[in-house]
Amino acid sequence: MLCGIDLGTSALKCGLFDPDGRRLGIGKAAVGLYKGDAAGEAYAEPLEWAKAAALAIGEAMRQTGKGPSAIEAIAISGNGPTLVAVGADGLPLGRALSWMDRSALNQAGRIATRMGRPIDPSFYLPKALKLFEEGEQGGAQPVRFFSAPEYLAFLFGADPVSYLPDPYYERFIWDLESAAAMGLNAGLFPPYVRQGQRIGSVSVQSADAFGLAAGTPIVAGFPDFLAALVGSGSTRPGIACDRSGSSEALNLCAQAPFKDERLFSLPHALPGLWNQSGGLSTSGKALEWFSQIAAYAGTRGATLFQDFQDAEPGAGGALFLPYLAGERAPLWQPELKGAFLGLSLGQGRKDLARAVVEALAYGLRLVSDIMSEDGAGPELIRCSGGQAHNEALCALKADVLGIAVELPDTPESETLGNACAAACALGYYPDLESASIAMVRVKRRFEPDPGLRELYDEGYGRWKKGLDLALLTGGAAQTFSGAARPTAER
């Protein structure tokens, strides 16, 4: 068996697969995200990740009926930029700074001034500088910094490493040139390795703690979005992976980066290809928010998705803007707010629930349309993540975007992507492309319903007008459709 583990923001998942990609077991355990006292602070608990890993591995193993020695190799992916500061004993110095943490504003500003280029406070280096300076001011002094998945691998028994899928990513990880300029020694940052490289073995102590066999090879995985591309089979230009969770992003496999900076353009896991992406910062979070205010917990038998399916397509004219925490690509408006539009006395809770769900599809269509401006938009979408388990939502996305949507047999695509890396390390496949093609299986395909095309085209047009209005009233200097366009920090 091949073991793929993915450390998410709210859950850790473990998938066990045979070399042909058949899923043998899947386990999941919750992890926490904690808000700090100061503005912009968001934390995670590294040792909580270890407990969740033991639970998820145990759950997946029970489904296989096999013992730990059946696992041939392990690879781990995870969210970022989440930073762990570690002391001389290898244990974390307090909590990890989550990828959502933006408290290192001062450090980001100083780095930008020193280096003459912008850097976001959520990136690793500003966070590392903040924690190092706090140590110098009387706190515990870090001896090494880790990203989240590499630290979990270290707890398993791996060497200290940093994943570097492509040299392009160095500017977003430790950025050693900038680190040196700010007085941070290169020894604080683990050396870079590429995915699929063996980075150690499960230690005796970790074998007992995690229910694994000592000596099991540990293989370098990916950042989570690249693991999802490989594990969903989004490895050919024109195929896009819709990664859904607390946030959501459409990740298109492309032959070149996008021509302007509204979208992220980063190297793909496969050499020579690119990943164009943009999405919704609060997709799953918007679903949680509406579920809370609709008080489904006190309503017998009702859920948001049940209401969504009971309501008529188009939500009786109701629309929702799902921007509850600003937005990144493609809008780049941190102060953008959400809203319900088109409300009337004839609508009820079910219509509003459907409006919230349809808004996620409209947000993805916005990204898809922008991608198509470059002449090579999505031709096929593969769904992954927690929302992919809802087939009615997958069908809705096909109808709204007008593009066929496929549901992989393993929607937890990050886990399968890691298994592909492990399979390559063991020699089952010569490269990631071959592994992905062989191991990814499609469970169901959803074609757009031509009878709903006019309805959703009209609804999307009204939704875009509402978004333009929100951009104007939310502090933006121009509408989305205006000549001036917001740009990303690169």
N, C-alpha and C positions, 0 to 999 in steps of 0.2 A: 504494500500500500504506500501511497504518496500522501503526505500530510501538508495541507495548505492552511495557514492561519492568517486571519486578517483582524487587526486591531482598529475598530471603529471608534467614533465619538461616544456612542451610547451602548455599544455591544461589541464583544469579541466573538468571532466565528471560527470554527475549525471544520474543515472538510477533509474527508479521507476518500481517495480515489484509487482505482487500479490504473495501470499505465495506458489503458485505452480510453480513460476519461470517465468510466462508469463510477457514479457516486456510490460509495459503500456506507458512508455515515456522515452526518452533519450535526454539529453541536453549537450552542450559542449560550453566552452568559453576559449579563449586564455589566457595564462599567459606568462610572459617573463623570459628570462634568460639573464643576463647582465654580460659583462666582465669588470673586474676592471682594474686599471692602472698598477698594479704590476703583475709580472709573477704568473700564477696559480690562480688568483682571478676570481671567478665566483659567481654571486649574483642572488637572487630572491627577489621580493617585497611581503612581507606577506599580506599587506593590498590589494594588487592587487588580491591575492587569494580570499579574501572576496568578492570583486566586481565580480570576475569570478563565484564564487559560487552562488551569487544572480542571475546572468544571466542564468547559466546552470539550476538551480532549476526552474526558471520561464519558460524556454523553455520546460523542461520536463513536468511540471505541465500543461501547455497549451495543450499538446498532450493527456492528460488523461481526460480533461473535468471535473475534480474534484477539490474540494477545499483543502486547506492545512490541514484541520482536518482529511483528509483521510489517511495521512501518520501516520503509527503506530510507527515507530522507524527509526532512522538514524544511519548509521555507515560510517566511513570515513577511507580510506587508503591513502597512498601517498608515494612519492619518498623519499629516504634517502641514505646516511646520510646528510640531509639538516637541518641546525641548526638555530634556532631563539632565539636571546637574548631579554629578556623582562624586562621592568622597573617596578617600584612599581605600576604604573597605569595600568599594564596589556598590554600596547602597545609595539610594537617592537622598539628596540633601533637600528634604521637604517635598513639596508637590511639583509636578511637571507643569510648565507653562503651556497651555493648550494652544492649538492652531488658531483658536478664536481670541486669544489674549492679545490685546493691543496696548498694554500698559507701558511698553518701552518706547514711548514717544520721544522722550528726551534723548535716549541713546540713538534712535534712528535719525533724529535731526543732526546730531553731532557727527555720525558716520557720513551722512549725506554731505554735510559741509566739508568734511575732511577729504572725501573722495571725489566730490564734484559730480555726484550722480544720486538720484533718489533711491531710497530703500524703505520698504514698508515696515512699520513696527511689528507686524506679525511674523516677519522672517526670523530665521534662527539667530543671525548675528546680533541684532539689537537685544534680543532676549538674553543671549550669552553674556554680552557686555553688562547688562543690567545685573544679572546674578553674580558675575565676577566682582563688580563694584560693591554690591551688597556684602559679599564675603570680605572684601578689603576693609569695610566699615565696621567690622566686628562680628559678622556672621560666619557661617561655615564656608571655608574656601573650597570651591570646586577643583577637582584634579582632572576631570574629564567631562565633556558634554556628549550626550547621545540624542539622536532622534528616537521617536517612540518605538518603531518596530525593531530597530537595531538594539535598543536596550532590552527589549523582551527576549530577543535572540541571545543576548549576552547573559541574561538570567538562566537561559537553557544550557549555556555552556560554550557559546560561540566566542570567538575573539572579538575585541572591540573593533568595529568597522562602521563605515558610513556608506550607504548605497549611493552610487553615482551611475545612473542609467546611461548617461551621455555627458561628455565634458561640458556641454551647454549648461547643465544644471548646477555646476559649481557656483555660479553667481547667486543662486537661490539657496544654497546650503550653507557651508561655512564661509565661503568667500575669503579664502586665506589671505589674499592681498590686503583686503580691508581689515581683517582681524589683526594682522601684523601692524598695520598703521595705527590701530587703536590700542596697541600694547598687549595683545593677547597672544600667548605663545602657541605655536602650531601643535605642540604636544597635548593641548587641551582637546583637540579634535581628532577622532579616530580616522585612520587612513581610508581612502576610498576603495571600493570594490564594485565590480559589475555584477548584474544579476546572473544567477546560475553558478557562481563560484562557491566552492566549499569554504566555509568560514569557521569550522569547528565541529565538535561532537557534543551530544548530550552528556553532561557530567553525571557522576554517580549521585551527587546530592540532588541534582535536578531530576534525575530519573525517578527518585522516590517522591519528590514533590509534585511532579506533573503526570505521573503514571506512564512514563516512557521507559524505553530500554537504554541503558547507558551505552554510549558509543554510537548512537544513531547519528548519521551525518546531518549537519545543519548547513543549508544552502542559502546564499544571499537572495532575498526577494526583491520587491519593488516598493516605490511609493504606491499607495492604494489605487490611484487612478490608472496607472500603467498596468497593474495586476488585473484590473477589471477589463482593460482593452484586450489583453491576451486571453483571459478566462471567458470572455464573451464571444471570441472569434472576430473581434473588430480589428482585423489585421490586414484588410484589403481596402484600398482607397474607395470611398463611397459608403462604407459600413460605419455606422455610428453606434456607440454604446450609450444608452440612457442610464446613468448611474443615479439611482434614487435612494434617499435616506432622509436624514434631517434636512439636508440641502439636496440639490439635484443639478446635474450637469449633463449636457449632450456633448459627447466626446467623439469627434469625427476623425477617422483615419484618413489622412490627406497626403498628397504628394508634395505639398509645399506649405509654408506658413501662410496665414491670412495676410492680405495686403495692408490692412489698417489694423489699429490696435484695440478695436472694440472687443475682440475675442482674444483669449489666451492662445498662443501658438507655441507649443513646446515639442521637442523631439519625441517621437513615438518609441515604444519599447523595441520595435524592429528598426534596424539601421536604415537610414535613407528616407524614412517616412516621418510624418508630423501628426501631432494631435492638436486639432483646433477645438476649443471648448468655450462654452458659456452656458449659463443656466439660471437657477433660482436659488438664492441663499436660504430662503425659508419655504420649502415645499412640504416636506414631512412635518416641519414645525408649524406650518399653517394648518395642516390637517389636525395636529394635536390641539392647536389653539381653538379652532372651531369646535372640536369635540368637547373641550372644556366649557366653553361658553354656552354650548347647546345642551350641556348637562346630560349627555347620553347615559352616564353611569346610573342616573335615576330614572331612565326611561326604559320600560320593559321591552326587550327584544330589539331595540333600535340602535343602530350604529351609523356613523357618517356614511360608510360605503353602502349600507342598506338603503339609506335615504337617497343617496346618489343614484342608485339603480332604480328606485321607485319613481323618481322625478322624471319628467319628460326632457329629452335632449333640448338644450338651449336654456334650461332653467327658467322658463317663463319670462325671458328677457333680462333676468338678473345677471350681473357681471361682478367679478371680484378681482382686485389687484393684489396679488399675493406677496407684497413687498413689506413685510412686517419688521425688517431690520436693515433697511436700505438695500442696495444691490451692487454687486460687482459686475463682471462681464455678463452681458454686453452694454449695460447702461451706465455703470460707474457713477452711481449717485448714492453716497452713503446716507443721505438724509431722506431718501424717498420713502413715502408712507403707503400703506395699503388702504383699500377702500372697497365698499360695496357700491355698485352703480345700478341704475335702472330698476330701483325697487318700487313696488306698488302694493296696494292693499290685497291684491289677489294672490300674492306669493306667501309661502310659508317656509317652515324649517327645511323641508325636503328640497325646495327650489334653491335655498341658500346653500345647502350642502352640495348640491350639484354645481352651483356656481363656483364654489371653492375648488372642487375637483377639476372642473373644466378649465379654470384659470391656470392650473399647472400645465395642461396641454397647450394653452395659448402661449404661455411663457416659453415653452420649448419650440413652438412654431416660430416665434420671434427669432430665436437663435438659428433655427433651420433656414429661415428666409435670409438672414444675414449671411450665413455660410454660402447660400446659393448665389449671392451677389458676386462672388468670386468665380462663378462658373462651374463649381464642383461641389454642390451641396450633398446632403445625405440621400442615398438611394435605398437604404435599408437600415432599420433601427433594431438593435438588440437591447431588450430590457434587462436590467440587473438591479439588485438591491431589494430592500424590504417591500416597496410598493409593487415590484414586479410579480409578487405572488397573487395580486388581484388582477384576474384576467379581464374583468370589465374595464379596468383602467387602461390596460394594454390596448384593448380594442378602441377605447376612446382616443388614445394618442394616435392610432392609425387613422381614425376618421378625421381628426382635427388637422393633423399634419399632411394628410393625403399621401402617406408613405407606408409601405408594408412594415409591420412590426413583428419581430420574432421573439418568442420567450424561450430562453435556453432551459435545458433540463436542470441546470444548477444556477438559479438566479443569484446565488452568492458568488458572483463571478471572480471576485478577488481571491477566494480560496482556491478555485480551479486554476487561476493564473499562476499562483504560487506553486501548485502541483505541476504545472507545465515547466516551470523553472527547475524544480527538483527532478523531473523526468529527463530534462536535457543534461543536468549534472551527472546523472547516473548512466547516460549513454543510450537511453531509449529512443531519443530523437536527436537529429544533428543540430537543430536550431529551434528557436521559439516559434517561428512561423509553422514549421512542420508539426510541432507539438500542439499548437493551438488548433490547427486544421483537423488533426486526428482526434483530439480529446474533447472538443466542444461539441455538444449534442443539442439539437433544437427540439423542444417539446411541442410547440404549437406556433402557427403563423396566423397573423391577423391582417386581412386585407382591408383597405378603406372601403366604407360603405358608400357607394355613389349616391344613394338616396339622401344622405346627410351632408353632402358636400356644400350645397347652397346654404343650408342652415348655418354650418360652422364657418363658412367664408364670411357671411354677413355678421355673425357673432364676433369673429376675430377682428373684422373691420371696426366694429363699435368698441371692442376692447382696446384696440390700438389708439383710438381717439381718446378714450378715458385715460390711457397711459400718458399720452401727450399732455393732457390737462394736468395730471398729477405731477409730471416733470416741471411744468410751469409753476404750479403753486407750491412745489416742494423745494424751491430754491434753485432749480436748474436755469441756466441762462438761455437755453434753447429747447425746443421740442425735440423728441427723438428723430422725427422725420425732417428736421431742419438741416441746413447746410453744414453747420458746425457740429462736430461729433465729439463726444467724450473719449478720452484716450486712457489706456491702461499704463500703469507704471511698469516699465520693462527693465 
